[in-house]
Every structure is written in C-alpha cells, then in structure tokens.
Amino acid sequence: MTIKRILLFIPFILTVFLLQSYFWVPTYENQAAGNPNRLVTYIEGSAADAKILNPILNADLPSAIITNHIFEGLLDLDEDLKLRGRLATDWAITEKAYLLVRDPYRFPDGKPVTGQELVRRLTRRLAHRSLADVRSHVISIRLLPPEERSEVVSLVVKDEDGNPSIESIPLSINVPERIEFVLDHVDQDLFRYLAPVVGEWYWDDVSYDQYVSIQSEIAPELQVALEAKFPELLPVSEHNPHILFHLRKGVRFHDGHEFDAGDVKFTYDAIMDSKNLSPRTSNFEPIKSVEVVDAHTVNVIYKRLYSPAIDAWTMGILPEHLLNQEAMNQEMQERELSEEAQTNFGMRDSLFNRQPIGSGRFQFVDWQGDEFIQLQRYEAYWDGPAEYHEYYMRVIPDLLTQEMEFLSGAIDYYVAQPHQVARYKDAPSYQSFSSMGFAYTYIGYNNRKPLFAEAKIRRALGMAVNVKDFLKYVVYGEGKRTTGPYSQNTEWYDQTIEPLPYDPQRALELFEEMGWRKNADGWLEKDGKLFEFNLITNSGNPIRQNIMTIVQNAWKKIGVKCRTQYFEWTVFLKDFVNTGEFDAVVLGWSMDINPDLYQIWHSSQAGPQQLNFVGYRNPRADELIVRIRQEYNRDRQREFAHQLHQIIHDDQPYTFLYAPLTTLVLDKKIVLVDKGKDGVETYSKIYPTKSGDVSVYFHKWRKLAFTPDF
C-alpha cells in the first residue's frame, strides 16, 4: 500500500518541482539570476582550439585572439584604422641616406669625382630654388671616411640528393667614402633629385671586386649566387629610415616585472632567430638593427624603404626575462631534459607557450585543451582594468551548437551565417552589427592565356555577369559590390570608381569588336575556335560553387562556353593555382590594412608559387606599386593607391564581385561603460567602427542586469 501511494504521489511531486523551477532557473533574459558574476564574465565560442599562445609564433586565429588580449604591442589601430601608441607613447620617423663616392669616376663635365667635390656639388644642387621643399627637410650633409667591415652571408646549398643546407660565407668589405644625408622625414625621391649632379649612369656598372673580398674558398656554383648579393651589401645609394620609439614608463608584465627597451629588442631578435621558425620573420626582415638608446627609448633602423614595416610593431612584445637564454637553461634543468632534448630546445618548446605572461589587459589563468581557455583582467594594467573580470574562449566546433549555446545565453556572441541574419536583426533581445572586413571575392582570369590577354575581353566577361544575383541569392544581401584591389573600409579604396555595369548586350558587342561571332549553335567563334574555357574553385565552399553556376549561365547567354570544376583545396592550390595551369578561378582575398599590393599585383610576382598567379602585367601599375610601398607620406600614398585602383579596374584582370559582410550578434544588455570622475557610470550602445571591428573598445564592454532603453 505504501508503495502504491508513493507511485501515485511521484507525478504530483514532479509537476510541483518543474513548476517551481520555472521561477528560479535563469532564462536568457535573466541570465544572472543566482549568479551575478555572469554579468562580468564574457564567454566566446570558437570553432577550434588555440595552438600556441605566443604572439611571435602563432599562425592560427584562436591563438591570435587570445594573445591579443594577453600581450600588447608598441602600437595598435584606433577605430579609424590609424596607428596610435600603446607600449610606445609616441614615435618619430626620420631618415639617413648614403651615397658612395665612386673613385675612379667622373662627373658629367669630365672632372674626377672626389668626396669633397661631391659634397660641394650636392650642396649647391640642393640650394637650387626648384628643390626648396627638399632642402628644408635635409638637416645635414657630411662626408664619411672609408671603413672596413665584416659580413657573413648565408646561402642555401643542396647536396647530391637535393637536401638543402645553409652555408655561411665570411666577407670583408672595404667601404669607400660616403656622403651621409640626415633628413627629418623619409624622401624616396632624394637621389632622383640629385642625379643630375653625378649623372644618371652613376649607379651602373659597379665593379665590386675592388670593395668585396671573400674570406674563404667557395664552390664555383656559389660564386654567382654570392655576387648577386653584393649590391645589397654595398649599394651605391641607400635609404635607411629610422623610427625612434619612446616607450611608456611604469608598464609591468603580469608577473610584476617592469617592461623596458630590452624587451623590444629581445622580441625582434627572437623573431629573426631562425631556430624559432617565427611566421612573423618577413614582417621584420626590412629591419637593419634595433638599438636600445636607454631603458625607455628604442631606435629601429631599416635597411631599405618599406613604409608598411611600422605596422609590424602592433604585434605583442615578449618578456625578455622569461624567455632569454638564462630562462631557457633554467627551464631545461627544472624539466630534467636529456642532453639531446636540450640541444634542440628552443622557444617553441617552452612551457611559456601554454602559460603565457604578457602586459595586456587580461592575464592567463587556465587552458583545458579542446574545452576552454580562461583569462582574468589585469588589475594593474597601465590604462585601467577592463570592465569584464573574466574572459573565456570555449571550443565549440559545430556551428549549430554555437548558435544554440548563444540562444541559451551560454556564450555572449554569435557570428550569424548569411541566411540567418534576417532573424536576428529585428529580434528585441539582440543587437547585431553587419560590418565589412578586409576581404573580397573575385573571378580571376589567367592573363597569360591568349583567350584572356585583352582587357576588352575581360571587361566583356565582367559586364555579362549580374553581381546583384550573387548578393541576393548567394549571400542573402550580406555583401557589397566592389570595384578594385583594396578593402572598401580603407582610405586606399577609391570610392568614386563605378563598378562595371551589367550590360550583356554591350558585352556581346565588345566580343564582336574583337572578332568573335556567334555560330549556328549560339557559341562565340573566331577563326574556327570556340570561346570556351574551364572555371575552377575549391570544394567545400558552397558560396564559390554557387557563383560558378550563376556565371556559367550568364556567360552562356552571350555565347561563352564555360565548364566548371572544383577540387580539394590542396590539389586546387598545388596543381592549378600555384603552377598557373588554369583558365579562370573563383577565389577571394583577405587583405591587410596597408596599401602594399606588391605580392599580388607586381609583375615580378607572377611566377610559379607566387601570388600574382593570374599573371597580371602593367608597367605603370608596377611603378605605382613600388612607389606606394616606399612612400611615407600618407596623402601621397593615398593618391598613388587611387591611381593604381583605377588602372587595375580598367584592365580587369579580375572580375571584382563583392566584399562579404560579417554579422555579429550580441545580447542587448552588453553595453559600453564610461565612468565619470565622480564614479558615476553612464552606458552607451556599442557601435561599429571604420574597420568593421565592434570590439575596438572591448575593455569598456559589460553586461547589465537589465536591457537599456537605447
């Protein structure tokens, strides 16, 4: 009987329990019920775990997100994509330039070149009224005495089996007299202005035998490779830009150790140490040396003109005291590593990479592999602690699970897929931000192929495609038409350039002007050959595959016969893109914020395994690309970039399609918090910035217990 009564009462008890739980279990709207710490804890979802928490070693997005919170660079970008000081309070860019005194050599008037006479003539040239602007920036000109210096050049050599190794070759260089110019800013045209003094041929036919001596016996096949480096070792004229950084005082790493200039130099040295295999090496390669002036001043000297090089200093700075050789030796001893392990031990092997210590707004707490990474705000941060007390990155590989976790309030943000955006935009509980990043999608034509050699043909192909179809049916309106090689949210993109019109009739007329006529079957034909080609892309990307289908149908309407194929990513790159063995491709670029397009568009980069894989060549474009990367005046850079944009748009080596939008969804309770001097808090709505990054002011974010009325 007792058991029967219990069984009768169980459903009643369960119903009461479920009913009362409705009032105490937190809902999405009341996430902090019973847990007020949830309001000061930010939880982010990531499709993959981080790999290595070291800013000079990581190469994956989750690791970069975490290290950007833990570490800080000398500079970063503000909401307008302009550099601002962080660990550096300010910086000045100046230049020292050098010109060799070539003896024996003669001036254009036949007189022999000497150091004193060259100084006199250059000074007189700068005094010319046409060079008043140049003269005003030249602080001094002086003659430097001859000197002797030693260099070690490293060359890659291969054995009989083709295995590469490094051979170091010592050299002795007898540097002749040089003229030193000190300028208060960088001027890439300095020697062009001064060329009339020495003659345009002053830079030609340099005999390096009189200057460079090889200090060891080398194989004949290395001689040619070595001699090719002589102009770099002793250039006739040389630009050495300088960046003088003044560092912020009183900054401390999370272990309490004070940050200083030694940490900056150590970070640079660690990046350039081949043993560390840093993916950042190319960013810092233009540097000639990093000089510690004093504890809070660093002078960075560059070996050539390369204006984007300063952007590299946004990378996080490492703590020297935890990663120098003494610290590495101590770690090896504590871990009781074998002699063999110690021989190969480097920064990549250090436990630091899983327990990092930086100087950023958040400090490392815990890392549970494939589960989460936990950070905590750094209370002693020089610019004040963040509003959020804790930060978590949770590993959630499945996108559907990510969305469910967001809808339940278990994570704080969600990147909506294009087809999902509409349902979040008007939802009362969320705030969404559709912003443009630095990417764009395009159709690239192999300009080497006779079929695509003419700009008029490439233009016709672009005019036959209705890009609005992609925006409407492929990305659900989450994209914006683009016209050229730069990101639209940068100043390098020329907003005045109009996209190609959708005009299939005019496209057909352009084909006819080039001698193509429709045959009886409706296909364009010329000299007995059809206008037909293969359009390829990578598998696993439904958006690109849908683009191929749309353009195939669009081109068919004007008589262009296009076959489509897609390949596994590795095969796609190795067998087609990297070798240039393709007709046309659907691809996309994720661009940097600087205007340097050398690797993608310069004709010298059109070989196998290079990024100008469409083989685009235009001498004027080449000239502008070089001038842009050597120009330190932002206004002139922008002027050159707009000219380059117009040239590439006119040539249409790509059909530029669209820049995708990214929609970030947040709880409406997350706001920007500002504190007045009296301690009173004011709240404002999070807003997108020029970069499209709404998290520029993440340190001001906090979740409220209520939904604000704005």
N, C-alpha and C positions, 0 to 999 in steps of 0.2 A: 504493500500500500504506500509505504514511504517513497519507494522508487517511482511509483506511478505519479504521486504528487509532484515529485521533483521534475519529472519529464513534462508534466503539464505547465509548470512554472517557468521552465527554461525559455520558451519562446517569449513569454511576457518580460522576463528579466532582460533578454537580449534586445527586445524592442525598446525598453526604457533606456538601456545603455546606449544604443545607437541614436536615440532621440536626444539625450542629453549631450552626447558627443558633438552634436551639431553646434552647440553653443560654446564649446571650448576648443575644438580643433581649429587652428588658424586656416583661413582661406586666403586666396590671392590678394583680396582687398585688405586683409588683416593679418599680414604675414608675421608681424612682430608680437602677436598675442602669446604671452608666456615666454617670449624670447626677445627682449629689447635689443640685444646685441645684433640681431639680424639687420637693424637699421644702419649699423655702422660696419657691416660686413658686405663686401662686394664679391659676387661669385660669377665667374666667367666660364663658359663652356668652350672646349677646344676639341676638334676632331682627332687630334694626335697629341701625344706626349712630347715634351721638350726632349732635346738630345744632350745638350751640353750648355751649362749656364755660365758661359764665359764670352763676353762681347767680342773678343778678337778671334774666337774660334768657331762660334756657332754659325750655321748656314740655313737654319730652318725657322719658320715663322713662330711656332710656340716658344722656342728658346729666345728669339729676339724680343717677343712681347714681355717675357719675364725679365730678361736682362735690362730692358729699357726702364723697368721700374726700380731695379736694384742699383744699376750703375748710372753715372751721369757723365756727359761729355763736356768739353770746354765750351761748346756752343750747342744750340738747338734751333729749331724753326718756330717762329711765332705763328699766330693764326693767319697772317698774310704771307706766309712762306718766306719770310725774311729772317736772316740769321740774327740771333740775339745771344748775349753772354750768359753762361751758366757757371761752370767752374772757372771760366775766364770772365773778368768784369768788362774788359774791352780789348781791342786789338787794332794794330796799325799795319797796313800793307805798303811796303816800300820796295825799292829795287837797287841792286848793284849790278851793273852791266860791265862787260870786259871786251876789249878789242886787242888782238895780238898785234905787236909791232913786227911786221914781216920784213926780215932783213936776210938776204938782199931782195929788194923790191923797189919799184919806182912809182912816184905819183904820176897822175895823168900828164903833168907838164914835163916829165922826164927826170925830175930831181929824185935822188935816192931817199927812201923812207928811213927816218930815224925817229926815236922816241920823242925827243924834244920838239922836232919839227911837226910831228903828227899831233902832239898836244896843241901846238900853236895854231895849226890849221883847223883843227876841230873846234877850238875855242872861237876862232874867227867865224867859222861856219855857223855856230850857234848864235853868234851875235847878229846874224842876218835878220832883218825885220820880219821876214816871212816865217821864221822859226821862233817868234816871240813866246808862243804858248809852250813850246818845248823847253826853251831856255829857262822859263820861270820855274820849271819843275826839276831842273838839274842843279843839285846842291853843290857838287864839286866835280872836278876832273883832275886826275893826277896820274903820274907815270909810276908804275910799279917796277921794281928791279927784277932781273931774272931770278929764277929759283929752280931748285931741283926737288922733285917729289917722287915718291914710290907709289905704285898702284899694283893691285892684284886683280887680274881679270879671270873670271870663271867661264869656261866653255864646256858645253855638253859634248861628250865624245861617246862613240859607240864601239863596242868590241866586235869581234868576228861574228858573234851570234846576234848582233843588233841590240845588245843590252846597253842602256845609257849609263854614263857616269859623269861626274864633274871633275874637270882638270883645271887647277888653279895655276895661272902663269904670272910670275912676277915681272913687272916692267919698271924701268927708270925713265922718267920724263923730264927733259930739260926745258922748262918753261921760259920762253924769251920774255923780253919786256912786254908789259901790257898796259893799256890805258884803262883806268877804272873810272866809271861814271857812278855817282851816287844820286839817285832820284827819289823824290818824295812820293812818287807813285809809279806804277808799272806802265811802261810805254812800249808796246810790241813793235812800234814803227821807228824806234830810235835810230837804228842803223840804216834804215831806209832813208831817213832824213840826212844822214851823214855820209851816205855812199858817194855823193859827188866829190867828196874830198879825196877819197882813195881810189875811186873808180869801181864800176860795177863788177869788175873781174877780180877784185881783191880777195874774194872768197874762193876763187877757183885754183885748181892745180897746186894744192899744198903738198909739199914733199915732207912727209912725216919722218923719213929716215934721219933727218938732222935733229929731230926732237925726241923720238921714242927709241929706247933700247930694250930689247928682250933679254932678260937676265938668265934664261935657261934654254936648253935645247928643246925644240918642239918639232913635231912631225910636220912635214910639208903641207899636209891637208889642213892643219890647224892654222897655218900661216895666213891663209886667205881670210878665214873667219876672224882671226885676231886683228888683221889690218883693217877690216871693215869697222872695227870699234874705235880706231884711232881718232876719227873726227869727233866722237863723243868725249873722248878723254882729253882732247886739246882742241876745242872749237876755235875757229878764227874769231867769231863773236859769240858772246854768251850772255844770256839773261839769267840773273839769279834773284827772283822775287824773295822777299823776306816778310814773314808775318811775326810780329812781336806781340805775344800774348801776355797780358797782365792777369795774374791768377787771383782768385778770390781768397782772402785770408780767413782763417778760422773754420774752414771746412774740415769735417772729420769723416773718416770711414766708419762703418758701423761697429768696428771694434774699438773706436776711440782714437785711433792713430790719425794724426793730422796730415791732410793732403798737401803736397807741395810739388815743385817743378820736377823733382826727381821721378815722381810717379808718371808724369807726362812723357819724359824721355824713356823711362823703362817700358811704357806701353808701346811706344814707337819701335824700340829695339826688339821687343818680343814679337811684334807683328812681322818685322823684317828677318827674324831668325828663321831660316829655312827648316830648322828642326821642328818648329811649332806648326808648320803647314797651315798658316792662317789664310782664310779666304779673303782677308782684307788687304793682302800684300799689294795688289795692283792699285788700290786707293792711295797708298802711302809711298809707292815707288818713286813718284816725282820728287820726293824729298832728298836733298843732298845731305843735310845734317840737322840735328836738333840740339841746340846749345842751351844749357842751363845758365842763365845770366845771374840769377840769385834765386832764393827759395820761392819767390812768387813771380818770376819773370822767365819766359821761355822764348827763344828766338828760333824760328823754324826757317831754314834756308832751302830753297828749291833749286834744282839743277836745270830747270827749263820753265818756259811759260806754260802754265796749265791752270787757268782760273778756277775750275771746279774743285781743285785739290783741297780748298779750305773746307768743303763740305765733309771731308773725312773726319774732321775734328768734332763732329756730332756724336761719334762713337764713344762708348763708355771708357773711362780711364781706370786702369787696374791699380791695385795697391802694391807697390814695389816690395814692401816689407814682408808680404805674404807669399810672393812668387819669385823672388830673386834666387840666385844660386844657393845662398846660405839657407833660405827657407826650403828649397828643394832637397838639399842634403839632409836637413833635419827631418823632413817628412820621410825620406827613404829609410833613415835609421829607425824612426818610430814604427814604420811598417815592416821593418826587418826584411827588406827586399834582397834577393840574391844579387850576386855581382853582375850577372848577365842582365837582370832587370834594371839594375842601377845604371848600367852602361847605356841602355836605351831609354831611360826615364826622361820625360820632358813635361812641359806644361800640360799637354793633353792627357797625361796620366795622373795628374794631381787630383786629390780629393776636393780641392777648391772648386772644381767644375760642378760638383754636386752640392757643395755647401758654400756658395759664393758670399763674398763680403765686398760691398761697394760703398758709394757715398750718396745714393739716390734717396728718393722719398720713402721707399719701402725696403725692409731688410728681410733676408731669408729666414724661414722658420723650419719648414719641413717639405720633403719631396717623397711621396709614395708613388713609385713607378706605375704608370698606366692608370693611376687613380686621381691624384691631385698634387698641386704644388701650393704651399701656403706661405704667404708673406705677411709682414706686420709693419705698420707705419713706423718710420724712424722719428722718434720724438725730438731728436737734436738736429734735424735737418735745417740747414742754414736759412732757408726761406720759409720756415714754419712747417709743422707736420700736416699731412693730408687730413681731410675730413673723415674718410674711411679709416677705421682702425685696423681692419684685416682685409686681405685680398686672397681669393682662392681661384686657381685655374683648375677646373675639373675636366678630366678626359672623357669625352662623350663622342665616340666615333660616328654613331648613327645620327644623321640629320633629323630624322623624325623624332628620335628620342630627345634630341636637343630641344626641338620645338615643344614637346610635351613637358619637359623639365621647365622650360620658360613659362609655359601656360600655367603650371602649378606653382610658380614662384620659387622654384628650387635654384634657378640661375637668373641673373639680372638682365641679360641682354640676349637678343637673338638676331642673327643676320637672315632676314627673310629672303626666300627664293623669289624670282620674278613673278611667278604665278601666285604667290602668297601675299604679295604686298597689299593688294586692294583690301583684304580683310582686316589688316592692321591699321590702315590709315585713318579710319573713322571710328575705331574702337575707343570707347571712353576711358579705358584703363591704361592705354598705352600712348607713348609718344614715339613717332617714327621719323627717321631722317633719311631721305633719299639723296645721296650725295655722289658726286663724281670723283673717282680716284685718278690714277695716272695711267690707266690702261685704254687701249682701243683695239678694235677688231678690223681686219682688212682682208682683201684678196690680193695676193702678191703674184705678179707676173714675172716669169724668167726673161729679163730684158736681153739676155744673150741669144735667145731663140729668134730666128727671123720673123716668126709669126707675131712676136710682141716687141720687135725692135723699134717701131714707130710710136711716138707719143699719141698720134692721132688715133691709132687703133686702140691703144689702151684707154683713151678718153671715150671712144665709142662704146667699148665694153662697159665702162662705168655708167654711161648715160642710159644704157639699156636696162639697168637694174633699178628697181624702185626700193630704195632703202627704207621707206616708210613701212614696207611689208615686213622687214626684219623687226623693226621697232614694235609693230603692232602684234604680229603673230608669233614671233620667236622670243622676244624678251618682254612682252606684255607692257610695252610703253616704258620700261625701265632702262632707257638708253637715250643718248643724244647724238644726233648726226655730227660727224667730224670731217674735217677737210684736209688735215695735214699731219705732219710727223710729231707734233708736240702735244702735251696734255692741255686740255682746254682750260684748266684752272690755274695755269701758269701764265706769266706775262709774255712768254716766248710765242705763244699761240696767237696768230693774227686773227682777231675776231671779225675783221672786215671782209675776209675771203669767203665768198659764197660757195656752197657745195655744188657739185655737178648737178644740173637739172635732170630730172627723169624725163627723157625725151627719146623714146625708141625710134621715132621717125628720123630725127636728126642723127642718131647713132647709125642707122642704115645708110643715110646719105654720106656719112664720113667713110664708111666701108666702101661705098661706091666710088668716092673720090680717090681711094687707094687702089681701085681696080677690081674690087670684089663685086660679083654679080650673083643673084640667086639663080640656081639651076632649076630644072624641071621638077626636082623633088623638094624645092624650097630651101636648099642649103646654099650658103655663100661659097662661091667657087672662083678661083683665079688660076689661069694657066693650067687648067686640068686638075688642080688640087683643091680639096675642100678646106674651109677654115674649121679645123677640128683639133681638139686638144683634151688632155686629162686634167681635171681639177681634183686635188687630193687634200686630205686633212688627217688628223689623228683620230683614232677610235676612242670611245669613252667620253666623247664630248658631244652630246646631242644638239647643242646650240649650233656648233660648227657644221654638223651634218645636215641640220635643217637649212642652214644658209646655202649649202651646196645644192640642195634640192630646189630652192627658190631661184637661185641664179641660173641653174641649168634650164629651168623652164622659161625664164626671162630671155636668155640668150637664144633659146630655140625659136622664139617668136620672131627674131630678126634673121634667123638662118645660120646661127653659130651652133656647131655640133660639139657639145661638151659631154664628156664621160666623167663620172665621179667615182672616186675610190677613197677608202680610208684604211689606215694601217695602225697597228700597235705603236705606241709612242716611240719606243726605242728604235724600231725598224724605220718609222717615219723620218726620224732625225738622221739616223746613220746612213740609210740607203738613198734618201731623196734630198732632204734639206741640206745637210752638211756637204753633200757631193755636188749639189746644183743640178742633179738629174731629175728635173721635174718640169712641167709646163706652167702650172699655176697652183697656188696653195691658199687655203683659208687658215689664217693664223691670227694671233694677237700679240701685242707688246705691252709689257708693264714698264712704264718709263720712270726715269729719275726726275728730280725737280730741276736739275741744272740743264742748260741748253746744249750740252755737248752731244752731238749726234755722230761723232767720228766713226764709231764701230759699226753702226747700222747703215750709214749712207755714204761714207767716203769710198771712192773707187779703189783705194789701196786695200780695202777690207772685203773685196769681192771674190776672194779665192776660196778653196775648199776649207771647211771647218770654220769659216768666218761668218759674221753676222749680216753682211750685205750679200745674202745668198741669192737675191734676185738679180745681182749683177748690175746695179744702177751706176751709171757713169755720166757725170756732167762737170766739166772743168770749173764753171762758175760756182756750182754747188760745193765742189772740193775746196775752192778758195775761201768761201764763206765759212765752211765747217772749221777750217783751220783758224781763221780769224776769230771766230766765236770762242773757241777753247783757249785762245791766247789773249783774249780781251778782258781786262779787269774793270773797265768802266761799264756799269750795269746798263746805262742808257744806250751806249753803243752796241752792247751785246744784244739788247732787245731789237735795235734797228737791224742788225745783221740777221738775227733769227727770223724776223718777219720777212726779210728778203729771201731767205732760204725756204721758208714755208711756201712762199709764192712760187718759187722755181719748182719745188717738188710737186706742188699742186698742179702746175701747168704740165709737168712731164708725166704725171700719173703712173709712176712705176708700181704703185698700189692703187686699187680702188679703196679709198678710205671709207669705211662703213659707219661705225658708231662707237661711242665710248659708253660702256655699261655703267649703270648706276648701282650703287650698293645701298640697300635699305637696312638700317639698324633700328631695331625696336627695343625700347626701354619702358620700364614701369614709369607711369606719370608722376609717381612720388619721388623719383630721383631728380634732384634739382641742383643748381649752383648755389652754394652758400657763401655769403660775404659777411664778415664781421667788422663792425664799426669800432672806433677807438673806445667807445663805451661798452663794448662787448655785446651789443645788440646785434642779432642775426637778421639778415634780410635774404630772401630767396628770390631767385630768378630762373627763368626757363633755360634749359640747355639749348644751345644754338649751334648750327653747323658753321664751320669756318671755310675760308677760301680753299684750303687743302681738301675739304670734304671730311676731315677728321673731327668728329664731335668731342673726342676725348683730350683735346689740347689742354683743357682745364680740368682734367680728371681729378686733380688734387682738391678741387672745390666741390666735387660731387658728394652728395649724401642722400640717403633715403629718408623721407619724412614718414611720420605715423599717419599722416592724412594726405589727401590729394589736394594740392594747391589750386586755387582758382585763377589760373592764367594759362 
